[in-house]
């Protein structure tokens, strides 16, 4: 039984400490669920939702108590609708939709909401529990990225992702100019997409508490970006490395939710599905070599589907760093660059970790349908040496 993506909704992605920073993370997670229920209120009984599966990366703040269940309750779904939370770091949202699709394909569920959320502005500090007597000083550790690292982890496994990206890019001959040019491409395409109404009907406005005006667009998109401005930025992870804040994705706040169901559900709701989940693959490698994992995930997925890269109509690759996309194109030169991130990517839109892959996947389906359909592949690199690829068919 094929699992279909029936609809998708997302908040704008707010910049770090921007327009959505006043929204609690659990409230943020509930918003796209409420939007989906509003859209289908005439045909979908909320009690028919069999499960809510949410992806989240941080899990240390207001989302600490099973954000999937909290989002379902705060969105007003019946208390009988269960919820769960999954964490595959940057691919957490992708993992949520894969698990939801499997439940539908197996006949264990008929209607599932798969979502993802991250409120990076609201990540709290943590205080490590002392191993001995209480020390005189306590160190506050931010809850984004590596924290409370196990001493048994090899040092090379825990280097910052940006530094690991620099080293891998150098081995592939990807320089600063190429990264900046790709970042500029992302901003220009994202800005043009917003101006052309590409995201109308998908992104809905959010009014944050104590705010007079709702956030309507992704706040990290910079129409004014230029090659000169990007070239002026300092290295972010080393003294003179090529990875900067300009050719990396920013920190963001945002949430996405997809409504999944069967063909019968689609007919009952009288909706044209956005796409069908056609397959997925995950891979792992040495954590510091994560930049090459995306190509391995793509190869594994394409072999599983029995299709070639040339058969893929569109690619959406999460731009955690410009180097991620450029490395994938180096490893798989058969991928046509003009089919990749046709309306920009995370460098412009933002990267709220748990929500990012769902944004990528929903955009892939929408852009595919606008171009007449076909097979599309969404790809996400994942911290600690993993990658995920998901195929859809429209």
URCORRA-V402806 format. One record per pair of residues at least 12 apart in sequence whose ideal C-beta (glycine too) atoms are under 10 Angstrom apart, sorted by the first residue. I is the first residue (numbers start at 1). J is the second residue. Records with the same first field share a line. If there is no record, write none. Layout:
BEGIN
I: J, J
END
This chain:
BEGIN
1: 104, 105, 106, 107, 110, 262, 263, 264
2: 101, 104, 105, 262, 263, 273, 276, 277, 278, 393
3: 97, 98, 100, 101, 102, 103, 104, 105, 106, 109, 112, 114, 260, 261, 262, 263, 273, 276, 277, 278
4: 101, 104, 259, 260, 261, 262, 263, 264, 265, 266, 271, 272, 273, 274, 275, 276, 277, 392
5: 97, 100, 101, 114, 258, 259, 260, 261, 266, 273, 274, 275, 276, 277, 358, 361, 362, 364, 365, 366, 392, 394
6: 36, 40, 44, 111, 258, 259, 260, 261, 262, 265, 266, 269, 271, 272, 273, 274, 275
7: 35, 36, 39, 40, 44, 113, 201, 202, 257, 258, 259, 260, 261, 266, 269, 271, 272, 273, 274, 362
8: 32, 35, 36, 97, 114, 115, 201, 202, 203, 256, 257, 258, 259, 260, 274, 275, 358, 359, 361, 362, 363, 365, 366
9: 31, 32, 33, 34, 35, 36, 37, 38, 39, 115, 201, 202, 203, 204, 255, 256, 257, 258, 259, 362
10: 31, 32, 35, 115, 116, 199, 202, 203, 204, 206, 218, 254, 255, 256, 257, 258, 349, 352, 355, 358, 359, 362, 363
11: 23, 28, 29, 31, 32, 35, 117, 203, 204, 205, 206, 215, 218, 253, 254, 255, 256, 257, 352, 355
12: 194, 199, 203, 204, 205, 206, 214, 215, 216, 217, 218, 219, 220, 221, 252, 253, 254, 349, 350
13: 118, 203, 215, 217, 218, 219, 220, 221, 250, 252, 253, 254, 255, 256, 346, 348, 349, 350, 351, 352, 355, 356, 359
14: 28, 119, 120, 121, 206, 208, 215, 217, 218, 219, 220, 251, 252, 253, 254, 350, 352
15: 120, 121, 215, 218, 219, 220, 221, 250, 251, 252, 253, 350
16: 120, 121, 123, 144, 219, 220, 250, 251, 252, 253, 350, 352
17: 120, 121, 122, 251, 253
18: 121, 208, 215, 219, 220, 250, 251, 252, 253, 350
19: 121, 206, 207, 208, 211, 213, 214, 215, 216, 217, 219, 253
20: 119, 120, 121, 122, 206, 208, 211, 215, 219, 252, 253, 254, 255, 352
21: 119, 120, 121, 122, 208, 253
22: 121, 122, 207, 208, 209, 210, 211, 253
23: 62, 119, 121, 122, 206, 207, 208, 209, 211, 215, 253, 254, 255
24: 61, 62, 63, 70, 74, 119, 122, 209
25: 56, 58, 59, 61, 62, 63, 64, 67, 70, 71, 117, 118, 119, 120, 121, 122, 123, 253, 255, 352, 354
26: 61, 62, 63, 64, 65, 66, 67, 69, 70, 71, 73, 74, 117, 119
27: 62, 70, 71, 74, 75, 117, 119, 206, 208, 209, 255
28: 62, 63, 67, 71, 74, 117, 118, 119, 122, 206, 208, 253, 254, 255, 352, 355
29: 52, 54, 56, 62, 63, 67, 68, 70, 71, 72, 74, 75, 83, 85, 115, 116, 117, 118, 119, 255, 256, 257, 354, 355
30: 67, 70, 71, 72, 73, 74, 75, 76, 77, 115, 117, 255, 257
31: 71, 74, 75, 115, 117, 204, 206, 254, 255, 256, 257
32: 71, 75, 113, 115, 116, 117, 203, 204, 206, 254, 255, 256, 257, 258, 259, 355, 358
33: 46, 49, 52, 54, 68, 71, 72, 74, 75, 76, 77, 81, 83, 113, 115, 255, 257, 259
34: 71, 74, 75, 76, 77, 204, 257
35: 75, 202, 203, 204, 206, 255, 257
36: 49, 75, 113, 115, 257, 258, 259
37: 49, 75, 76, 77, 113, 257, 259
38: 204
39: 201, 204, 259, 269, 271
40: 259, 269, 270, 271
42: 269, 270
43: 265, 268, 269, 270, 271
44: 111, 259, 261, 265, 268, 269, 271
45: 78, 111
46: 72, 75, 76, 77, 78, 80, 81, 111, 113
47: 77, 78, 80, 81, 111
48: 78, 81, 110, 111, 261, 265, 268, 269
49: 72, 75, 77, 78, 80, 81, 82, 83, 109, 110, 111, 112, 113, 259, 261
50: 81, 82, 100, 103, 104, 108, 109, 110, 111, 112, 113, 260, 261
51: 68, 72, 81, 82, 83, 84, 99, 100, 103, 104, 108, 109, 111, 112, 113, 114, 260
52: 67, 68, 69, 70, 71, 72, 73, 75, 77, 81, 82, 83, 84, 85, 96, 100, 112, 113, 114, 115, 257
53: 68, 82, 83, 84, 85, 86, 93, 95, 96, 97, 98, 99, 100, 101, 103, 109, 112, 113, 114, 115, 116, 258, 260
54: 66, 67, 68, 69, 70, 71, 72, 83, 84, 85, 86, 87, 92, 93, 96, 100, 113, 114, 115, 116, 117, 255, 256, 257, 354, 355, 358
55: 67, 68, 85, 86, 87, 88, 89, 90, 91, 92, 93, 94, 95, 96, 97, 98, 99, 114, 115, 116, 117, 118, 256, 353, 354, 355, 356, 357, 358
56: 68, 71, 85, 86, 87, 92, 93, 96, 115, 116, 117, 118, 119, 255, 352, 353, 354, 355
57: 87, 88, 89, 90, 91, 92, 93, 116, 117, 118, 120, 123, 144, 352, 353, 354, 355, 356, 382, 383
58: 87, 89, 92, 117, 118, 119, 120, 122, 123, 124, 143, 144, 145, 353, 354
59: 85, 87, 92, 143, 354
60: 123, 124, 125, 126, 142, 143, 144, 147
61: 119, 120, 122, 123, 124, 125, 126, 143
62: 119, 122, 123, 124
63: 85, 117, 118, 119, 122, 123, 354
64: 85, 124
65: 85
66: 82, 83, 84, 85
67: 83, 84, 85, 115, 116, 117, 118, 119, 255, 354
68: 82, 83, 84, 85, 86, 96, 113, 114, 115, 116, 117
69: 81, 82, 83, 84, 85
70: 83, 85, 117
71: 83, 85, 113, 115, 117, 255, 257
72: 84, 113, 115
75: 113, 115, 257
77: 113
81: 111, 113
83: 113, 115
84: 96, 99
85: 115, 116, 117, 354
86: 98, 99, 100, 114, 116, 354
87: 353, 354
88: 282, 354, 357, 380, 382, 383, 384, 386, 388
89: 161, 353, 354, 380, 381, 382, 383, 384, 386, 388
90: 118, 161, 249, 290, 318, 320, 324, 346, 351, 353, 354, 356, 357, 380, 381, 382, 383, 384, 386, 387, 388
91: 116, 280, 282, 297, 318, 353, 354, 356, 357, 358, 360, 378, 379, 380, 381, 382, 383, 386, 387, 388, 389, 390
92: 116, 117, 118, 353, 354, 355, 356, 357, 358, 380, 382, 388
93: 114, 115, 116, 117, 118, 255, 256, 257, 258, 352, 353, 354, 355, 356, 357, 358, 359, 360, 361, 362, 380, 388
94: 114, 116, 280, 282, 318, 354, 356, 357, 358, 360, 361, 378, 379, 380, 382, 388, 389, 390
95: 114, 116, 280, 282, 354, 357, 380, 382, 388, 390
96: 112, 113, 114, 115, 116, 256, 257, 258, 260, 354, 355, 357, 358
97: 112, 113, 114, 115, 116, 256, 257, 258, 260, 277, 280, 357, 358, 361, 362, 378, 390, 392
98: 114, 277, 279, 280, 281, 282, 357, 361, 388, 390
99: 112, 114, 280
100: 112, 113, 114, 115, 258, 259, 260, 261, 277
101: 114, 258, 260, 276, 277, 278, 279, 280, 390
102: 277, 280
103: 260
104: 260, 261, 262, 265, 277
105: 262, 277
107: 262
109: 260, 261, 262
110: 260, 261, 262, 264, 265, 268
111: 259, 260, 261, 262, 265, 268, 269
112: 258, 259, 260, 261, 265
113: 257, 258, 259, 260, 261
114: 256, 257, 258, 259, 260, 277, 358, 361
115: 255, 256, 257, 258, 259, 354, 355, 358
116: 254, 255, 256, 257, 258, 352, 353, 354, 355, 356, 357, 358, 359, 361
117: 253, 254, 255, 256, 257, 352, 353, 354, 355, 358
118: 144, 251, 252, 253, 254, 255, 350, 351, 352, 353, 354, 355, 356
119: 252, 253, 254, 255, 352, 354, 355
120: 143, 144, 250, 251, 252, 253, 254, 350, 351, 352, 353, 354
121: 251, 252, 253, 352
122: 143, 253
123: 142, 143, 144, 145, 251
124: 140, 142, 143
125: 139, 140, 141, 142, 143, 147
126: 139, 140, 141, 142, 143, 147, 148
127: 139, 140, 141
128: 140, 141, 147, 148
129: 148
144: 251, 353
145: 158, 160, 161, 162, 383
146: 158, 159, 160, 161, 383, 384
153: 287, 384
154: 286, 287, 288
155: 288
156: 286, 287, 288, 289
157: 286, 287, 288, 384, 385
158: 287, 288, 384
159: 237, 287, 288
160: 236, 237, 238, 243, 288, 383
161: 237, 243, 248, 287, 288, 290, 291, 320, 321, 324, 381, 382, 383, 384
162: 235, 236, 237, 238, 241, 243, 244, 245, 247, 248, 320, 321, 323
163: 235, 236, 237, 238, 241, 243, 288
164: 237, 243, 286, 287, 288, 289, 290, 291, 321, 323, 383, 385
165: 179, 237, 241, 242, 243, 247, 248, 288, 290, 291, 320, 321, 322, 323, 324, 327, 381
166: 179, 235, 236, 237, 238, 241, 242, 243, 291, 321, 323
167: 237, 238, 241, 243, 288, 289, 291, 323
168: 288, 289, 290, 291, 292, 321, 323, 324, 327
169: 241, 242, 243, 291, 321, 322, 323, 324, 326, 327, 330
170: 241, 242, 323
171: 289, 291, 292, 327, 330
172: 291, 292, 323, 326, 327, 329, 330, 331
173: 326, 330
174: 242, 291, 322, 323, 325, 326, 327, 329, 330
175: 242, 326
176: 230, 231, 233, 235, 240, 241, 242, 243, 244, 246, 247, 322
177: 227, 230, 231, 242
178: 242, 247, 322, 323, 326
179: 230, 242, 243, 244, 246, 247, 248, 321, 322, 323, 325, 326, 347
180: 225, 226, 227, 228, 229, 230, 231, 233, 242, 244, 246, 247, 322
181: 227, 230, 247, 322, 326
182: 247, 319, 321, 322, 323, 324, 325, 326, 329, 337, 340, 341, 345, 347
183: 222, 225, 227, 230, 233, 244, 245, 246, 247, 248, 249, 319, 321, 322, 344, 345, 347, 348
184: 222, 225, 226, 227, 229, 230, 246, 247, 322, 347, 348
185: 225, 319, 322, 325, 337, 340, 341, 344, 345, 347, 348
186: 221, 222, 225, 247, 249, 319, 322, 325, 341, 343, 344, 345, 346, 347, 348, 349
187: 220, 221, 222, 223, 224, 225, 226, 230, 246, 344, 345, 347, 348, 349
188: 221, 222, 223, 225, 226, 344, 348
189: 221, 341, 342, 343, 344, 345, 348
190: 217, 218, 220, 221, 222, 223, 225, 341, 343, 344, 345, 346, 347, 348, 349, 350
191: 217, 218, 221, 222, 223, 224, 225, 343, 344, 348
192: 221, 223, 343, 344
193: 218, 221, 342, 343, 344, 348, 349, 363, 367
194: 216, 217, 218, 221, 223, 343, 344, 348, 349
195: 217, 223
196: 343
198: 342, 343, 344, 363, 366, 367, 370
199: 216, 217, 218, 343, 349, 363, 366
201: 366
202: 256, 274, 359, 362, 363, 366
203: 215, 216, 217, 218, 254, 256, 349, 359, 362
204: 216
205: 217
206: 253, 254, 255
208: 253
215: 253, 254
217: 349
218: 252, 254, 344, 346, 348, 349, 350, 359
219: 250, 252, 253, 254, 349, 350
220: 249, 250, 251, 252, 346, 347, 348, 349, 350, 351
221: 344, 347, 348, 349, 350
222: 246, 250, 347, 348
223: 348
225: 246, 347, 348
229: 246
230: 244, 245, 246, 247, 322
231: 244, 246
232: 244, 246
233: 245, 246, 247, 248
234: 246
236: 248, 321
242: 321, 322, 323
243: 321, 322, 323
244: 321, 322
246: 322, 347
247: 319, 321, 322, 323, 326, 347
248: 319, 320, 321, 322, 323, 324, 346, 347, 351
249: 318, 319, 320, 321, 322, 324, 345, 346, 347, 348, 349, 350, 351, 352, 353, 356
250: 346, 347, 348, 349, 350, 351, 352
251: 350, 351, 352, 353
252: 346, 349, 350, 351, 352, 353, 355, 356
253: 350, 352, 355
254: 349, 350, 351, 352, 353, 354, 355, 356, 358, 359
255: 352, 354, 355, 358, 359
256: 352, 354, 355, 356, 357, 358, 359, 360, 361, 362, 363
257: 355, 358, 362
258: 274, 275, 277, 358, 361, 362, 365
259: 271, 273, 274
260: 273, 277
261: 273
263: 276
272: 369, 394
273: 365, 369, 394
274: 361, 362, 364, 365, 366, 368, 369, 392, 394
275: 361, 362, 364, 365, 366, 368, 369, 373, 375, 376, 391, 392, 393, 394
276: 365, 391, 392, 393, 394
277: 361, 365, 390, 391, 392, 393
278: 301, 304, 305, 307, 375, 376, 377, 390, 391, 392, 393, 394
279: 300, 301, 302, 304, 305, 306, 307, 375, 377, 389, 390, 391, 392, 393
280: 297, 300, 301, 304, 377, 378, 388, 389, 390, 391, 392
281: 296, 297, 298, 299, 300, 301, 302, 303, 304, 305, 377, 379, 387, 388, 389, 390, 391
282: 296, 297, 300, 301, 380, 382, 386, 387, 388, 389, 390
283: 295, 296, 297, 298, 299, 300, 301, 382, 385, 386, 387, 388, 389
284: 296, 297, 382, 384, 385, 386, 387
285: 297, 384, 385, 386, 387
286: 384, 385
287: 382, 383, 384, 385, 386
288: 384, 385
289: 385
290: 320, 324, 327, 381, 382, 383, 384, 385, 386, 387
291: 320, 321, 323, 324, 326, 327, 328, 330, 331, 381, 385, 387
292: 324, 327, 328, 330, 331, 381, 385, 387
293: 324, 327, 328, 379, 380, 381, 382, 385, 386, 387, 388, 389
294: 317, 318, 320, 324, 325, 327, 328, 331, 332, 379, 380, 381, 382, 386, 387, 388, 389
295: 327, 328, 329, 330, 331, 332, 335, 379, 387, 389
296: 331, 386, 387, 389
297: 328, 377, 379, 380, 381, 382, 386, 387, 388, 389, 390
298: 312, 315, 317, 328, 331, 332, 335, 377, 379, 387, 389, 391
299: 331, 332, 389
300: 387, 389
301: 377, 378, 379, 388, 389, 390, 391
302: 332, 334, 375, 377, 389, 391
304: 389, 391
305: 375, 377, 391, 393
307: 375, 377, 391
308: 334
309: 332, 333, 334, 335, 336, 339, 377
310: 334, 335, 336, 339
311: 374, 375
312: 334, 335, 336, 339, 340, 374, 375, 376, 377, 391
313: 336, 339, 364, 367, 368, 371, 372, 373, 374, 375, 376, 377, 393, 394
314: 336, 339, 340, 341, 342, 363, 364, 365, 367, 368, 370, 371, 374, 375, 376, 377, 378, 392, 394
315: 328, 329, 332, 335, 336, 337, 339, 340, 341, 342, 360, 364, 376, 377, 378, 379, 389
316: 339, 340, 341, 342, 343, 345, 346, 357, 359, 360, 361, 362, 363, 364, 365, 367, 368, 376, 377, 378, 379, 380, 390, 392
317: 329, 335, 340, 341, 345, 346, 360, 364, 377, 378, 379, 380, 381, 389
318: 341, 345, 346, 347, 349, 351, 356, 357, 359, 360, 361, 378, 379, 380, 381, 382, 387, 388
319: 340, 341, 344, 345, 346, 347, 348, 349, 350, 351, 356, 360, 381
320: 345, 346, 347, 351, 353, 356, 380, 381, 382, 383
321: 346, 347, 351, 381
322: 345, 346, 347
323: 381
324: 345, 346, 347, 379, 380, 381, 387
325: 337, 340, 341, 345, 346, 347, 379, 381
327: 381
328: 340, 379, 381, 387
335: 377, 379
339: 371, 376, 377
340: 377, 379
341: 360, 363, 364, 367
342: 363, 364, 367, 368, 370, 371
343: 363, 366, 367, 370
344: 363
345: 359, 360, 363
346: 359, 360, 380
349: 363
351: 380
353: 382, 383
356: 380
357: 378, 379, 380, 382, 388, 390
358: 378
359: 378
360: 378, 379, 380, 390
361: 376, 377, 378, 380, 390, 392
362: 378, 392
363: 376, 378
364: 376, 377, 378, 379, 390, 391, 392, 394
365: 378, 392, 393, 394
366: 394
367: 394
368: 392, 393, 394
369: 394
370: 394
371: 394
372: 394
373: 393, 394
374: 392, 393, 394
375: 391, 392, 393, 394
376: 390, 391, 392, 393, 394
377: 389, 390, 391, 392
378: 390, 391, 392
END
